[in-house]
Amino acid sequence: QLRLVESGGGLVQAGGSLRLSCAFPTTILSTFSGMDMAWYRQAPGKDRELVAAITPDRGTDYADSVKGRFTISKDNRKRTMYLQMDSLLAEDTAVYYCYRNFRGQTNWGQGTQVTVSS
């Protein structure tokens, strides 16, 4: 059974940093390596939006609002995806969700709250 385990959210002051993790402990290496993965976020009263994506074919991609501040990466050996968030702004406050797509099968993490105080 597929499991996605998110961690790393919390409260931070503006200008600070956080690192989110999304682990796939029950996924085998060959599947993990072939997955399209991404981080989304949803702020109160707003639609869920794509923050960053990492895919085997296209590499990494970022929303304009986070370019130069956030970095998406993955560790195949640990079956884990990361989102390093630096120079955080109050408008980055949201619930962050990890997402994966493997051959059309999509799954979402449970979400982790990130709150940036100004």
URLINFEN-V24331 format. One record per helix or strand of 2 or more residues. SS is the DSSP state (h for helix, s for strand). FROM is the first residue (numbers start at 1). LEN is the number of residues. If there is no record, write none. Layout:
BEGIN
SS/FROM/LEN
SS/FROM/LEN
END
This chain:
BEGIN
s/5/3
s/10/4
s/18/6
h/29/6
s/36/7
s/49/7
s/59/4
s/70/6
s/80/6
h/90/3
s/94/9
s/105/4
s/112/6
END
